[in-house]
Each structure stands twice: as C-alpha cells, then as structure tokens.
Amino acid sequence: MKGFTTKAATQSRQQLQHLLELQDDIIKPAIKHYDGTIVKTIGDAFLVTFESPTDAVLCGMKIQENILNHNARAASSDQMEVRIAVNSGEVNIKDEDVFGEPVNITSRIEAIAEPNEVYFTEAVYLTMNKNEIPTAEVGHRKLKGIPEEIKVYKVMSEQTNLIRAKLKREQMAMANANLSKDEINTSGTEKKPEPAPEIKQELHKLEKEGAKELAGNSLLPQPKATKSFWQKHKKKIFIIAFIFLFLLLITIAKEKERLQKEIIETKYPLEQLKEKLPDLKKDVVAALESRDADKIKEIISRLKILSQNLPENSQDDFRNIIEGQLDNPNLKPAQRQELKKIIDSIK
C-alpha cells in the first residue's frame, strides 16, 4: 500500500486497524475468486500463490478496479493505493511458506511498480493468456540482488485511467449536488463551481496518460513486421530436432546393447554357460578387485544380460556367484543394489 509507513506513523492503532480491514475486504474476495492462496501477510503486504499466471494477473486487475471503486466513494482517510507485482517460477516450500529467487524478484518488481498498476515479469508474459490481458512493455530493469536484467511488463492502464477520471467526475458531481443556498445565484439557477485546481490537474493528467498509452500500445493501426524463416518456423524446427535427437539416443542405446550381447554370447555362450561359470566368477572377482569403475560397470551389465536368458541348469550357480560378492568391500551401495536386483530377477 502506497504511504503505509507514513500512515502507520501518524494514525492511531484503531485507524490503522480499520484501514487494514478495509484492504482485506477489498483484496481477499478477489484472491478467492481467482483461486489464489494467501501464503502470508506482512503489515499491508500480501504474498499470494496461484496455479495459473493468467489468473494471477487478472486477480491483480480486479483488485485495482475494486480499489478505484472504493476510493470514489470513501472518505479521504479511507482511500488507498496499492502496487501489485506478479512473477512465475519454481520456489521452495517449507512450513507452508514459499521462498526463493522468484519471490525475491516479485518483491523487487513491486518496489518499482507505480501505484494503481499491475506489473509482471517476462516469465509471466510468456505463459499467460495474452488474449485476456491488455499488455504494455515497461522495459528491462536492473533489480537489487538479481544478477540479470529482468524484462518487465504491465497491464495497459488506459482503461484504468478512464475509469479513474470517470470516478473523479462522479465525486465532483456528488459534491456539487450538496451545494448550500448561499451558492445559488439570484436568478434561481445553480452556480457551476469550478473543480478544485488539484482535481482539474489530476483529471487532465489521467486523460493525457490514457491517450498517450492508447497510442503507444498497438491499438492504432501499425505496419506488419515481416518475419524471417527462422521466426516463422523455429517452433517446428525445435520439435523436429528434439524428435531426431530422441531417436538417435534410442538407436545408440540399442546398438550398444546389441554389441554387448554379442560379446557376451561369444565369451559365455548360453548352451555352454554351465561349463563357463568358473570363468565368469573369475571375471567378476577380477573386476571388483581392480576397483575400476568402468570394469565393474561392464561386468554388472554382462550379468544383467546373462540373467535374462539363463538356462535352468545354470540358475543356482549363477545366483551363488553374485551372492558371494554382495559383501565385497569394493562394491559401492548403488552397485550392490544392482546386483541384488539381478538376483531377484532370476526365476
């Protein structure tokens, strides 16, 4: 809330509590409507999470609209202005609290946001539904404690400005409706008092800002920019490249498995495995005693392949060879677990 620190220093506790309750009554229904979760409140600030970035921004827009409507009819002491910032990213959760860089960036964006505005990061812009939210680019900003520049956007505020100007006029009309008799001229017609200078200045500023932003955010006809082949088709290119890489990895894995199986069948042919088991045991012991990670990995891979096609007359001896090495001190826990899985797979 803009100016909350000053209000906290100049108002009584009852006045401050009343203002916070008014803020809760305005903000919490909007959060509930868009399925937000209030993580915590710190004084006048809310930390809220949403499942959808679009809902988060729409909630911010609704809150600003509700506050404008409230301010139009509230006493000056009950009026308020708030800044809203939205970011998206992976956070850490502990004891029902959230923290991490996305939270820190949100806090920094809120600090640079203008009152009555909703600012959000490029991460939100890229994932939200842009058809539901009129957007204006703020630009890249350097934020305290954040190494990279962050690209910032905001909700286009020309609609907000026009609403604000309309509400100001309503306030003036309501004030003029209560003119005293002394303010009526002798001809029987009411005087048309000029608005207070500060109100006139505010109205002029709002309408000027609204017109400026309206002209600067592609609402007027703009020439269409031509896109390069890469810009037109980069999504398809990425998908094709990903599929190609995926198929290549599968092919490599299958070829590796085929070559390994071929080597094993040459050295330990299944039809002669019963006679070859002593040689296999020596190879297993030698690999473990070498403490060479690659050799141990290779011998475990061979044991896996052999275990899948074991003749019945070799199963018990094969199992005994592996069980005899489970206590070998050269085995790492993960390797020992792999050997146990091989034993379990033997029928």
Sequence and secondary structure as in RCSB ss.txt:
>XXXX:A:sequence
MKGFTTKAATQSRQQLQHLLELQDDIIKPAIKHYDGTIVKTIGDAFLVTFESPTDAVLCGMKIQENILNHNARAA
SSDQMEVRIAVNSGEVNIKDEDVFGEPVNITSRIEAIAEPNEVYFTEAVYLTMNKNEIPTAEVGHRKLKGIPEEI
KVYKVMSEQTNLIRAKLKREQMAMANANLSKDEINTSGTEKKPEPAPEIKQELHKLEKEGAKELAGNSLLPQPKA
TKSFWQKHKKKIFIIAFIFLFLLLITIAKEKERLQKEIIETKYPLEQLKEKLPDLKKDVVAALESRDADKIKEII
SRLKILSQNLPENSQDDFRNIIEGQLDNPNLKPAQRQELKKIIDSIK
>XXXX:A:secstr
 TTHHHHHHHS HHHHHHHHHHHHHHHHHHHHHTT EEEEEETTEEEEE S HHHHHHHHHHHHHHHHHHHHHS 
GGG     EEE     EEETTEEESHHHHHHHHHHHHS TT EEEEHHHHHHS TTSS EEEEEEE  TT SS E
EEEEE  HHHHHHHHHHHHHHHHHHHTT  GGGB TTS B      HHHHHHHHHHHHHHHHHHHHTT S     
   HHHHHHHHHHHHHHHHHHHHHHHHHHHHHHHHHHHHHHHS GGGHHHHHHHHHHHHHHHHHHT HHHHHHHH
HHHHHHHTT  GGGHHHHHHHHHTTTT TT  HHHHHHHHHHHHH  
